[in-house]
């Protein structure tokens, strides 16, 4: 039955009909969905071509359309609205240690693995391989970041596992298979597997050399041989992975092991999940505490060289932290600029109001600088046969992981504030981005650990700092503010006797000088100018929205805004 609509007269004349019509919904943005994450990201397109992956253009466009579809975005919300659940035993009392995920989690994992986000640089190495994979990961992580943890670990495990050829021969083809098998069955029954990592313990955290888990040889000792592990691990992400790289003590010192979830005879390996972590963010992914009760594992690398062996994996996970945090920034910018493009207040669209322009442009600057840095390191990973690229990646990875991940939490908050009250609601992606924002800064080594690793790299190979400054200096002469900043920073590195005390300041500036160099050499002119003016000169603060006058904020915002609806 259609309700008659009043056309004129007073409330008294129309009676109760006015009670059914409260308002018309206006001045609200359309949902940011069914858009192409690649085609609507100019900075990403430019960086992909600049860093040598232009040949992947059509593939990236197709992936961008998939990542931006309403159906894929919905998977991210569903995975986060349904936390994983631990079942330690089946109904008959058998120990199963099984984590039950919502089907949306498995669908997202399927997309990632079928798209080669865990494998492509290893199966098809060469120019642009890491850059292409990083670009896809950048888009996929914007949809849902938590499930990317096992994707990253499987990807990152290959350099470490390849240190033990006989184990690599058994596992590599299944690790690199572009398919996903979520079944809780022995790995011998699977054509594709996932790999996790178990390093930290209660008493040590990042200080893994204080680990107390012990490894006992089953027969012969040494690399490639079987051991049984007894101890605990305080933080095991993705406990449903098919195997894990684990650190344990031997008479020769801390060593690295590959520990499968099942024994070769098909029986359950005796490692037991105590509980799942109750995390503030990253909720779609399960993280756990486990006890190892004689779990069978095989030594990888030399005895007593566990940290150098597993650090190959850690370096790659740190790189993915950079991608993931940059991606979080990009999605925050996309949400904020999309909202402000459609929303009006005080007589003008928000995107046209000067103070909002200052904030939005500043957020866009941070994201583009983070992306430029990250994809430059991806190119370095594609060229590890070149000494300059190897040295650059060694130093620039902890520097970038420290800075980009640390800049993300306040970035997420500011983007949320641009949206206002609606941005705090759980049916908006912003609360999830905000809760996710501190994770990468803490995982895989917190800020202080990254600073100390920077110092370790410089002390062990002073050439890493030379390579870093050589790369940054390629922008000399493009901007006097940059030249002055670089000169002062190089001068401050003349004496690093108290580096540990000054480390954060020095690493902050290493990150800034590299980001500025990359933007000056390769980026948009308005972006580079604004970055140098706001990051390399003191202008009243580093909070977002402190861009000085004279910046072309409108151009920066236009470059960063997805045009949807």
BELTA-V95904 format. One record per backbone hydrogen bond with DSSP energy under -1.0 kcal/mol. CO is the residue of the C=O (numbers start at 1). NH is the residue of the N-H. Records with the same first field share a line. If there is no record, write none. Layout:
BEGIN
CO = NH ; NH
END
This chain:
BEGIN
10 = 14
11 = 15
14 = 17
15 = 18
16 = 19
18 = 21
31 = 33
36 = 40
38 = 41
41 = 45
42 = 46
43 = 47
44 = 48
45 = 49
46 = 50
47 = 51
48 = 53
49 = 52
53 = 56
54 = 57
56 = 60
57 = 61
58 = 62
59 = 63
60 = 64
61 = 65
62 = 66
63 = 67
64 = 37 ; 68
66 = 69
68 = 34 ; 35
69 = 73
70 = 74
71 = 75
72 = 76
73 = 77
74 = 78
75 = 79
76 = 80
77 = 81
85 = 100
87 = 98
88 = 96 ; 97
90 = 93
94 = 90
98 = 87
100 = 85
102 = 105 ; 106
103 = 107
104 = 108
105 = 109
106 = 110
107 = 111
108 = 112
109 = 113
110 = 114
111 = 115
112 = 117
113 = 116
116 = 119 ; 120
119 = 122 ; 123
120 = 124
126 = 129
128 = 132
129 = 133
130 = 134
131 = 135
132 = 136
133 = 137
134 = 138
135 = 139
136 = 140
137 = 141
140 = 143 ; 144
145 = 148
146 = 149
148 = 152
149 = 153
150 = 154
151 = 155
152 = 156
153 = 157
157 = 161
158 = 162
160 = 163
161 = 164
164 = 167 ; 168
165 = 169
167 = 171
168 = 172
171 = 175
172 = 176
174 = 193
177 = 179
183 = 185
186 = 189
187 = 190
194 = 242 ; 243
196 = 245
198 = 247
200 = 234
201 = 204 ; 205
204 = 207
206 = 208
207 = 210
208 = 211
213 = 249
214 = 230
216 = 228
222 = 225
225 = 299
226 = 218
227 = 297
228 = 216
229 = 294 ; 295
230 = 214
231 = 292
233 = 290
236 = 288
238 = 241
242 = 261
243 = 196
244 = 259
245 = 198
246 = 257
248 = 255
249 = 215
250 = 253
253 = 250
254 = 306
255 = 248
256 = 300
257 = 246
258 = 298
259 = 244
261 = 269
263 = 266
267 = 263
269 = 271
270 = 293
272 = 291
275 = 289
277 = 279
286 = 238
287 = 277
288 = 236
289 = 274 ; 275
290 = 233
291 = 272
292 = 231
295 = 229
297 = 227
298 = 258
299 = 224
302 = 305
305 = 309
306 = 310
307 = 311
310 = 314
311 = 315
312 = 316
313 = 317
314 = 318
315 = 319
316 = 320
317 = 321
318 = 322
319 = 323
320 = 324
321 = 325
322 = 326
323 = 327
324 = 328
325 = 329
326 = 330
327 = 331
328 = 332
329 = 333
330 = 334
331 = 335
332 = 336
333 = 337
334 = 338
335 = 339
336 = 340
337 = 341
338 = 342
339 = 343
340 = 351
343 = 350
345 = 348
348 = 345
349 = 352
350 = 353
353 = 357
354 = 358
355 = 359
356 = 360
357 = 361
358 = 362
359 = 363
360 = 364
361 = 365
362 = 366
363 = 367
364 = 368
365 = 369
366 = 370
367 = 371
368 = 372
369 = 373
370 = 374
371 = 375
372 = 376
373 = 377
374 = 378
375 = 379
376 = 380
377 = 381
378 = 382
380 = 383
383 = 386
386 = 390
387 = 391
388 = 392
389 = 393
390 = 394
391 = 395
392 = 396
393 = 397
395 = 399
396 = 400
397 = 401
398 = 402
399 = 403
400 = 404
401 = 405
402 = 406
403 = 407
407 = 411
408 = 412
409 = 413
410 = 414
411 = 415
412 = 416
413 = 417
414 = 418
415 = 419
416 = 420
420 = 423
421 = 424
425 = 428
429 = 433
430 = 434
431 = 435
432 = 436
433 = 437
436 = 439
438 = 442
439 = 442 ; 443
446 = 450
447 = 451
448 = 452
449 = 453
450 = 454
451 = 455
452 = 456
453 = 457
454 = 458
455 = 459
456 = 460
457 = 461
461 = 464
462 = 466
463 = 467
464 = 468
465 = 469
466 = 470
467 = 471
468 = 472
469 = 473
471 = 474
472 = 475
473 = 476
475 = 478
479 = 483
480 = 484
481 = 485
482 = 486
483 = 487
484 = 488
485 = 489
486 = 490
487 = 491
488 = 492
489 = 493
491 = 494
496 = 499
498 = 502
499 = 503
502 = 506
503 = 507
504 = 508
505 = 509
506 = 510
507 = 511
508 = 512
509 = 513
510 = 514
511 = 515
512 = 516
513 = 517
514 = 518
515 = 519
516 = 520
517 = 521
518 = 522
519 = 523
524 = 528
525 = 529
526 = 530
527 = 531
528 = 532
529 = 533
530 = 534
531 = 535
532 = 536
551 = 553
552 = 556
553 = 557
554 = 558
555 = 559
556 = 560
557 = 561
562 = 564
END
